[in-house]
Amino acid sequence: MNELAGRHLARGVDHAAFPTYDPAGTVRFYRDVLGFPVVHSICAAGWGPDDHPDFIHFFFDIGNDDRIAFFYYFGLVQPPPAAKGDVYARFEAGTPDWFVRSRHLAIHVDSEDALLEYRRRLDTSEWPVEMQIQHETIESIYTHDPNGYMVEVTRALRPVTPQEDLDANLTIDALVDIVRREGHTMDDLLTRKAELIVERAPTWQSAPEGPVHA
């Protein structure tokens, strides 16, 4: 039997990668303003099929052995600006802002002091903080980087409890069930979640340490 089968083997984010048309601005934002050091780069000449441009792939350390990386393709002309979006995803003018902003990178910090330090760095740069919000269990600041990507810096206001983990699993299982229905609504989600609670409650009551898993 495979000893790794069924185990959670991932150890976090190695890197999240994005294209850029503005490598100089990207370096200023991540290295010079936020203070994330450059830790790796790849110069790829003659890579891939004949029509693939030469490119450089460069990485910033964002802590905890995680990295954010960018691709800069030589000779690739930036398309005309769209109404909304970034260099990767462009949207029509009528696209709601909340949909556009749902694509973002969130970077974790451990304290309010650290969050406010990043706010100070951003507010004295070309990319000041656009929002600072407390929501549910976190507090976050938001801005856009030189490529139009939304970047969030976030801290936990309190630990997430095992009961909240259970609730999250119930919510997602209910969502997976109801999205198959045409015209599904939030009411459908909450109804299905209640049904799952009723179905699963007997197993929680018999568990020796209480309901900590869905």
Backbone torsions as a table, in degrees:
resi	resn	phi	psi	omega
1	MET	NA	139.1	179.7
2	ASN	-68.5	118.1	-176.4
3	GLU	-68.1	-15.3	179.8
4	LEU	-91.5	-11.3	-175.3
5	ALA	-60.1	133.8	175.9
6	GLY	81.3	-6.7	-179.4
7	ARG	-88.9	149.6	174.2
8	HIS	-81.2	106.8	-170.8
9	LEU	-101.1	-16.3	-177.6
10	ALA	-70.5	148.7	-177.9
11	ARG	-126.4	39.9	177.7
12	GLY	96.8	-167.0	-175.9
13	VAL	-88.9	121.2	170.0
14	ASP	-71.2	-55.4	171.3
15	HIS	-161.8	151.5	168.6
16	ALA	-108.0	132.4	-171.7
17	ALA	-120.4	143.3	-176.9
18	PHE	-141.8	151.8	172.2
19	PRO	-80.4	156.0	175.6
20	THR	-141.4	142.0	168.3
21	TYR	-99.5	-4.5	-175.1
22	ASP	-130.6	73.8	-178.2
23	PRO	-64.8	-34.6	-179.4
24	ALA	-65.5	-46.2	177.6
25	GLY	-64.5	-36.4	179.1
26	THR	-63.3	-41.1	177.9
27	VAL	-66.7	-41.8	178.8
28	ARG	-60.5	-44.1	-176.5
29	PHE	-66.4	-53.4	-172.0
30	TYR	-81.7	-40.1	-177.6
31	ARG	-87.2	-49.8	-169.9
32	ASP	-84.1	-33.7	179.9
33	VAL	-90.6	-55.8	-177.2
34	LEU	-79.9	-20.4	177.1
35	GLY	82.6	24.4	178.1
36	PHE	-88.7	113.9	-175.4
37	PRO	-68.6	148.7	170.4
38	VAL	-73.1	127.2	-175.1
39	VAL	-120.3	-8.7	-178.8
40	HIS	-167.6	149.5	171.1
41	SER	-150.6	151.0	179.3
42	ILE	-127.9	122.2	174.5
43	CYS	-98.5	110.7	-173.5
44	ALA	-111.2	102.9	177.5
45	ALA	-108.0	132.9	179.5
46	GLY	68.9	26.1	-176.6
47	TRP	-88.6	140.1	172.6
48	GLY	79.2	-162.7	-178.8
49	PRO	-65.1	169.1	-174.1
50	ASP	-59.6	-31.0	-176.9
51	ASP	-90.5	7.9	-179.5
52	HIS	-86.4	125.5	-178.0
53	PRO	-72.3	156.5	169.5
54	ASP	-62.3	150.1	-178.7
55	PHE	-151.8	162.7	171.2
56	ILE	-119.4	136.7	-180.0
57	HIS	-116.8	115.3	-173.3
58	PHE	-127.8	149.3	-166.7
59	PHE	-126.2	141.6	173.1
60	PHE	-116.4	140.7	176.0
61	ASP	-81.2	118.1	179.1
62	ILE	-107.3	17.4	176.2
63	GLY	96.5	156.0	175.7
64	ASN	60.5	29.2	-177.3
65	ASP	64.5	17.6	176.0
66	ASP	-98.5	155.2	-177.0
67	ARG	-140.5	151.7	167.1
68	ILE	-112.8	138.4	-172.5
69	ALA	-131.6	155.9	-179.5
70	PHE	-134.5	148.9	172.7
71	PHE	-108.2	128.3	170.2
72	TYR	-117.4	119.1	-176.4
73	TYR	-99.4	119.7	-177.7
74	PHE	-67.4	132.7	175.5
75	GLY	81.2	-1.6	179.6
76	LEU	-81.3	121.6	-176.0
77	VAL	-82.9	131.4	179.1
78	GLN	-69.2	130.7	179.2
79	PRO	-68.5	161.7	177.8
80	PRO	-57.4	148.1	-178.7
81	PRO	-63.8	137.6	173.6
82	ALA	-88.6	175.6	-177.9
83	ALA	-63.2	-40.1	-176.4
84	LYS	-145.0	162.4	173.8
85	GLY	110.8	-163.3	-175.7
86	ASP	-130.0	-168.3	-175.8
87	VAL	-70.9	-11.5	-178.4
88	TYR	-104.2	-43.0	-177.2
89	ALA	-123.6	122.6	-179.5
90	ARG	-120.1	142.2	-171.1
91	PHE	-128.5	155.2	176.7
92	GLU	-69.5	161.7	-174.4
93	ALA	-58.9	-31.6	-176.1
94	GLY	-82.3	-1.2	-179.5
95	THR	-67.8	129.1	-179.1
96	PRO	-60.6	142.3	179.3
97	ASP	-58.8	-37.7	-177.8
98	TRP	-63.4	-28.5	177.1
99	PHE	-74.9	-44.5	179.9
100	VAL	-60.2	-43.0	-174.9
101	ARG	-77.4	-6.8	179.4
102	SER	-68.1	-20.4	174.1
103	ARG	-87.5	109.9	-179.3
104	HIS	-159.5	163.6	175.1
105	LEU	-106.6	128.8	177.5
106	ALA	-111.9	126.2	-178.8
107	ILE	-109.5	128.3	-174.6
108	HIS	-87.2	139.1	168.5
109	VAL	-127.5	161.6	-170.9
110	ASP	-93.1	-12.0	-171.4
111	SER	-148.7	163.9	175.1
112	GLU	-64.9	-38.6	179.0
113	ASP	-59.3	-42.2	179.7
114	ALA	-66.0	-41.1	178.3
115	LEU	-60.7	-45.1	-178.2
116	LEU	-69.5	-28.7	175.3
117	GLU	-66.4	-41.5	176.8
118	TYR	-68.0	-34.0	174.7
119	ARG	-61.2	-44.3	179.8
120	ARG	-60.4	-45.8	-179.0
121	ARG	-60.9	-43.2	-178.5
122	LEU	-69.9	-41.8	-175.9
123	ASP	-68.1	-17.8	176.2
124	THR	-101.2	14.4	-178.7
125	SER	-115.8	-171.4	175.8
126	GLU	-75.1	-7.6	-172.6
127	TRP	-126.7	67.8	-176.5
128	PRO	-65.5	159.6	178.7
129	VAL	-62.7	134.3	-179.8
130	GLU	-96.9	-29.9	-179.8
131	MET	-148.5	146.2	167.6
132	GLN	-132.3	119.0	-169.7
133	ILE	-137.1	139.5	166.5
134	GLN	-101.1	124.6	178.1
135	HIS	-143.4	127.2	-177.4
136	GLU	53.1	-109.5	-172.7
137	THR	-103.9	8.8	-175.1
138	ILE	-135.4	160.9	169.3
139	GLU	-124.7	135.8	-172.5
140	SER	-139.0	151.6	166.6
141	ILE	-115.6	151.9	-174.7
142	TYR	-135.5	144.1	168.6
143	THR	-152.8	178.8	173.8
144	HIS	-113.9	138.6	178.6
145	ASP	-81.0	179.3	-176.1
146	PRO	-62.2	-16.4	-179.9
147	ASN	-93.4	-2.7	-176.5
148	GLY	90.4	3.9	177.0
149	TYR	-76.6	134.8	174.2
150	MET	-77.2	131.2	179.1
151	VAL	-120.4	132.3	178.9
152	GLU	-116.7	138.1	167.8
153	VAL	-114.3	128.1	-168.4
154	THR	-136.3	148.6	174.1
155	ARG	-130.5	151.5	177.5
156	ALA	-80.7	134.3	175.0
157	LEU	-82.4	-25.7	177.4
158	ARG	-163.7	163.3	177.2
159	PRO	-67.5	149.6	172.1
160	VAL	-81.6	132.2	-174.4
161	THR	-86.3	159.9	174.1
162	PRO	-59.2	-33.1	178.6
163	GLN	-65.2	-35.9	177.0
164	GLU	-70.0	-34.0	173.7
165	ASP	-61.6	-43.0	177.5
166	LEU	-60.5	-46.7	179.5
167	ASP	-60.1	-40.4	-180.0
168	ALA	-62.4	-42.7	179.5
169	ASN	-65.7	-39.9	176.0
170	LEU	-61.3	-44.7	-178.9
171	THR	-61.0	-45.6	-177.4
172	ILE	-70.1	-39.2	176.1
173	ASP	-61.4	-41.1	177.7
174	ALA	-65.0	-40.2	178.9
175	LEU	-61.8	-46.7	179.8
176	VAL	-58.8	-37.1	-179.8
177	ASP	-69.1	-41.7	-170.5
178	ILE	-88.8	-17.0	-177.6
179	VAL	-69.9	-13.1	176.2
180	ARG	-72.2	-17.4	-177.6
181	ARG	-86.6	134.3	177.5
182	GLU	-68.0	135.8	178.2
183	GLY	72.5	25.3	-177.7
184	HIS	-64.1	150.3	-175.0
185	THR	-130.7	174.4	174.7
186	MET	-61.5	-36.5	177.6
187	ASP	-60.5	-39.2	176.9
188	ASP	-61.8	-41.5	179.3
189	LEU	-61.6	-48.3	-176.8
190	LEU	-67.2	-35.4	177.3
191	THR	-65.4	-45.4	179.9
192	ARG	-65.5	-37.7	178.1
193	LYS	-62.6	-41.5	177.1
194	ALA	-62.1	-39.1	178.0
195	GLU	-62.9	-41.2	179.4
196	LEU	-65.7	-36.8	177.5
197	ILE	-60.8	-45.5	179.4
198	VAL	-62.9	-42.3	-178.9
199	GLU	-64.6	-37.5	-170.4
200	ARG	-97.8	-14.6	-175.7
201	ALA	-55.2	-40.0	-179.9
202	PRO	-58.8	-34.9	179.9
203	THR	-72.5	-32.0	177.4
204	TRP	-68.4	-40.2	-177.4
205	GLN	-66.1	-27.9	-179.5
206	SER	-89.4	-10.1	-179.3
207	ALA	-71.1	138.2	-175.4
208	PRO	-64.9	-28.7	-176.1
209	GLU	-113.3	14.4	176.6
210	GLY	88.3	175.7	-172.7
211	PRO	-82.2	90.6	178.2
212	VAL	-111.2	-6.0	178.3
213	HIS	-134.4	146.3	176.1
214	ALA	-83.3	NA	NA
